[in-house]
Amino acid sequence: MTEQIAHAYTFSVILTTAVLAGLLALLLYRDSAAFLRRRSQLLLRTLATTRLHAVLVRRRIEPAEYAGYHGAETMRRQLQDCRGCGHTHGCDRSINSAAGDPPIAHCPNRAAILAACDRRGRRTVG
């Protein structure tokens, strides 16, 4: 009986050590350059399918630079705001028009877009 308890104890120590080592490896990977690069690429691929991307391109703002400036959490919020916007019809119409920069008066990300235009010296009518 004592031998079974010793084996169970040894097994639990080995299992606990393996789980903690796995968690430590995961935490170290999350801080690695490869993980951050992959997360950034995924965010940029997601951005490329949105109206926000089209507005940025039409306003001559580099989407990767814009995303890098704002960071992942802010970009996720902006993408969510863009998806939930009630002015999609007007946004699509202005994006697809041939004349100048698309108006963004009703855009939930208007302030960030205009700030990016200011940073690049390309501020136009909002």
C-alpha positions in Angstrom: 0.0 0.0 0.0 2.8 2.4 0.9 4.5 1.7 -2.5 1.2 2.6 -4.3 1.0 5.9 -2.5 4.7 6.6 -3.4 4.0 5.9 -7.0 0.8 8.0 -7.0 2.8 10.9 -5.4 5.6 10.6 -7.9 3.1 10.5 -10.8 1.4 13.6 -9.5 4.7 15.5 -9.1 5.7 14.6 -12.6 2.3 15.5 -14.0 2.3 18.8 -12.2 5.8 19.6 -13.4 4.9 18.8 -17.0 1.8 21.0 -16.8 3.7 23.9 -15.3 6.5 23.5 -17.9 3.8 23.6 -20.7 2.3 26.7 -19.2 5.6 28.4 -19.0 6.4 27.5 -22.6 3.1 28.9 -23.7 3.7 32.2 -21.8 7.2 32.5 -23.2 5.8 31.9 -26.7 3.1 34.6 -26.3 5.9 37.1 -25.7 8.0 35.9 -28.6 8.5 37.9 -31.8 7.1 35.1 -33.9 3.8 35.1 -32.0 3.5 38.9 -32.1 4.3 38.9 -35.8 1.7 36.1 -36.5 -0.9 38.0 -34.5 -0.2 41.2 -36.4 -0.5 39.4 -39.7 -3.8 37.9 -38.7 -5.1 41.4 -37.7 -3.9 42.9 -41.0 -5.7 40.1 -43.0 -8.8 40.8 -41.0 -8.5 44.5 -41.6 -8.1 43.9 -45.3 -11.6 42.6 -45.6 -13.3 45.6 -44.0 -14.6 49.0 -45.0 -12.1 50.6 -42.7 -9.3 49.2 -44.9 -11.0 50.6 -48.0 -11.3 54.0 -46.3 -7.7 54.0 -45.2 -6.5 53.1 -48.7 -8.7 55.7 -50.3 -7.2 58.3 -47.9 -3.7 57.1 -48.8 -3.0 55.8 -45.2 -0.9 52.7 -45.1 -3.1 50.1 -43.3 -0.1 48.3 -41.7 1.3 51.6 -40.4 -2.1 52.6 -39.1 -2.6 49.3 -37.3 1.0 49.4 -35.9 0.4 52.9 -34.5 -2.9 52.0 -32.8 -2.0 48.6 -31.5 -3.9 45.3 -31.5 -6.5 46.0 -28.9 -7.5 49.4 -30.3 -7.6 47.9 -33.8 -9.9 45.1 -32.7 -12.2 47.7 -31.1 -12.1 49.8 -34.3 -12.9 46.8 -36.5 -15.8 45.9 -34.2 -17.1 49.4 -34.4 -16.8 49.3 -38.2 -18.7 46.0 -38.4 -21.5 47.4 -36.1 -21.8 50.7 -37.9 -25.3 51.7 -39.0 -24.0 53.8 -42.0 -22.7 51.0 -44.1 -24.8 51.9 -47.2 -23.4 55.5 -47.3 -19.9 54.3 -46.5 -20.0 51.8 -49.4 -21.3 54.5 -51.7 -18.5 56.9 -50.7 -15.8 54.3 -50.9 -16.9 53.2 -54.4 -17.3 56.8 -55.7 -14.5 58.0 -57.9 -14.3 61.5 -56.5 -11.6 62.3 -53.9 -11.4 61.1 -50.3 -14.4 59.3 -49.0 -16.4 61.3 -46.4 -16.2 59.9 -42.9 -18.5 62.2 -41.0 -20.5 59.3 -39.6 -17.6 56.9 -39.2 -17.2 55.6 -35.6 -13.4 55.6 -36.3 -13.4 59.2 -37.6 -11.1 60.7 -35.0 -8.4 58.0 -35.5 -8.6 58.3 -39.3 -8.2 62.1 -39.2 -5.4 61.8 -36.7 -3.6 59.4 -39.1 -4.2 61.9 -41.9 -2.7 64.7 -39.7 0.4 62.5 -38.9 1.0 62.0 -42.6 0.3 65.6 -43.5 -2.8 64.6 -45.6 -5.6 66.1 -43.7 -8.6 66.6 -45.9 -12.3 67.4 -45.3 -13.8 64.8 -43.0 
